[in-house]
């Protein structure tokens, strides 16, 4: 195993090496693949045990609570009810991929969802191997147990599958498929639509229309039938609900609120879809978060326009967007570690310093697991360790984003030299 990690984690990357990840080909050593598969199986067995309260999770907050919510929605749909019209869903229509599972019983649904999550996980691992990302596949495999059982108990694992599909399709210049995957990803979690204006300048002029039209068509398929059936107001409520949420306790914007609490003036922390703050301080920080997000996305779009003559891989833009969201989003839940790990895994093999990006990603997902589920109750009730835990996580998130953005900018400079 030490030999495997040494092979996959060289300290740095010099020069303008040709990366197999860009061509979508792989000549992986069968022995290395065997080690990777063995590591995947071991870590996933641990994940399944963790979901069932295996130590150290026997006293932690349950990680699969949202699966019960998915089951309730699935049961409504199977009984003929129309989402957004007859009952409210807090996610866009892309979530219905998971709701198509049989809701015969909650116990069966949990098994079905876990099998689905492990299947998507295995597909992501396979694609990382087949596209020649040896460091990336190791990062993806070890990030799962570091993030904890939530890795396989949220819709974000499906988002990871869609995003890697978009990246692989874009690398192979299949822009219609790339647009399809981006649209489905946006229909699941909204934010991936940011990728479209970023990658558009890198697409040959004659094929941009295909990318845009395909994305629009898939979005129409996802949203159109529900709007026709009377779900428009419910769909609009999703956006209203998400934008109106308070600062979530895992966000870096929660750290000042925990600091205020440690000083003897605790802010109100309640459960409203998730554990989030409310009150005047929360309102100020929410406004700062929104302003920072708008400015950051605008700068990213300006950067994409400035580099319109030099094609940029989708994986590069994905890492940049993820890094920006990590430091500007007021709603940053533990499961977001899934697509943070994926973005790093897709990019790390072309990074200037692979080891640094690999390690900071691992530290980030682990400190996220410390927050949820391991120390959830401490943060929920604002105990003495709440502020140190929040501070540590915030520092790691900012460090990760700084390193990720630095790596993206370094890749731009390498392209200019080339």
Beta strands, then each sheet from edge to edge (+ up, - down):
strand 1: 268-271
strand 2: 275-278
sheet 1: 1+ 2-
end
